């Protein structure tokens, strides 16, 4: 069994989830997107952790793919939030940059896991 707490990508995606949830506090109170954004942000580190518990590399890679899907979903929701003017440009750019970084790192990690 792998210890997910040792993975920098898990640590960084935890921080991303925290930052995303913090930003949603400024959204209009009844915005339908808040719950969806929080769920996808939280799903990224959650699936990394769940995948780490799996016995095979194939299963772990599958959970990383799910985590990647959540990252792409989150990226779209951040784009929408900026479009709806719920996010200012500074927060938008920072979050998008962090999300894209996580996506690239998950992709690399999947390739590493599959090559073992």
VENQUIRA-V308389 format. One record per residue. N is the residue number from 1. SS is DSSP state (alpha for helix, beta for strand, coil for the rest). PSI is psi in degrees with one decimal (NA if undefined). NEAR is the number of other ideal C-beta (glycine too) atoms within 10 Angstrom. Layout:
BEGIN
((N:SS:PSI:NEAR) (N:SS:PSI:NEAR))
END
This chain:
BEGIN
((1:coil:139.5:7) (2:coil:149.0:16) (3:coil:103.2:10) (4:alpha:-26.7:17) (5:alpha:-16.4:10) (6:alpha:-11.4:9) (7:coil:122.9:17) (8:alpha:-33.9:9) (9:alpha:-35.0:19) (10:alpha:-46.2:21) (11:alpha:-45.2:14) (12:alpha:-34.7:16) (13:alpha:-27.3:29) (14:alpha:-45.1:18) (15:alpha:-40.2:13) (16:alpha:-46.0:21) (17:alpha:-41.7:19) (18:alpha:-47.1:13) (19:alpha:-40.2:14) (20:alpha:-47.9:23) (21:alpha:-34.9:14) (22:alpha:-42.6:10) (23:alpha:-33.7:21) (24:alpha:-13.3:19) (25:alpha:-20.7:8) (26:alpha:-5.9:11) (27:coil:156.5:16) (28:coil:139.3:11) (29:coil:-40.8:6) (30:coil:25.3:6) (31:coil:129.7:14) (32:coil:-19.3:8) (33:alpha:-18.7:16) (34:alpha:-53.9:19) (35:alpha:-41.3:10) (36:alpha:-42.0:16) (37:alpha:-47.5:24) (38:alpha:-41.5:16) (39:alpha:-44.8:14) (40:alpha:-37.8:22) (41:alpha:-43.0:28) (42:alpha:-29.8:19) (43:alpha:-28.6:20) (44:alpha:-61.1:29) (45:alpha:-28.8:24) (46:alpha:-42.3:20) (47:alpha:-30.2:23) (48:alpha:-45.9:27) (49:alpha:-45.7:19) (50:alpha:-41.1:16) (51:alpha:-36.0:24) (52:alpha:-24.3:18) (53:coil:-12.4:13) (54:coil:150.0:15) (55:coil:-28.3:9) (56:coil:154.2:9) (57:alpha:-33.7:15) (58:alpha:-44.7:10) (59:alpha:-42.2:14) (60:alpha:-46.1:22) (61:alpha:-37.3:18) (62:alpha:-42.6:16) (63:alpha:-32.9:20) (64:alpha:-36.6:23) (65:alpha:-39.2:15) (66:alpha:-41.4:17) (67:alpha:-41.0:26) (68:alpha:-42.6:21) (69:alpha:-40.9:15) (70:alpha:-36.0:23) (71:alpha:-41.9:27) (72:alpha:-38.4:12) (73:alpha:-45.3:17) (74:alpha:-41.7:29) (75:alpha:-43.1:18) (76:alpha:-42.0:14) (77:alpha:-34.1:22) (78:alpha:-40.1:26) (79:alpha:-45.8:15) (80:alpha:-40.7:14) (81:alpha:-38.1:23) (82:alpha:-42.5:17) (83:alpha:-40.2:10) (84:coil:-2.7:12) (85:coil:32.6:9) (86:coil:-22.7:20) (87:coil:140.8:22) (88:coil:167.9:11) (89:alpha:-39.1:8) (90:alpha:-49.7:8) (91:alpha:-40.0:18) (92:alpha:-52.9:18) (93:alpha:-41.9:13) (94:alpha:-48.1:14) (95:alpha:-44.2:24) (96:alpha:-43.9:16) (97:alpha:-44.3:10) (98:alpha:-40.8:20) (99:alpha:-46.6:24) (100:alpha:-39.0:12) (101:alpha:-45.2:14) (102:alpha:-43.4:24) (103:alpha:-45.9:17) (104:alpha:-41.4:12) (105:alpha:-36.3:17) (106:alpha:-43.3:23) (107:alpha:-45.9:14) (108:alpha:-41.9:11) (109:alpha:-41.2:20) (110:alpha:-45.7:19) (111:alpha:-40.1:11) (112:alpha:-44.2:12) (113:alpha:-42.1:19) (114:alpha:-24.6:12) (115:coil:-4.3:7) (116:coil:NA:7))
END
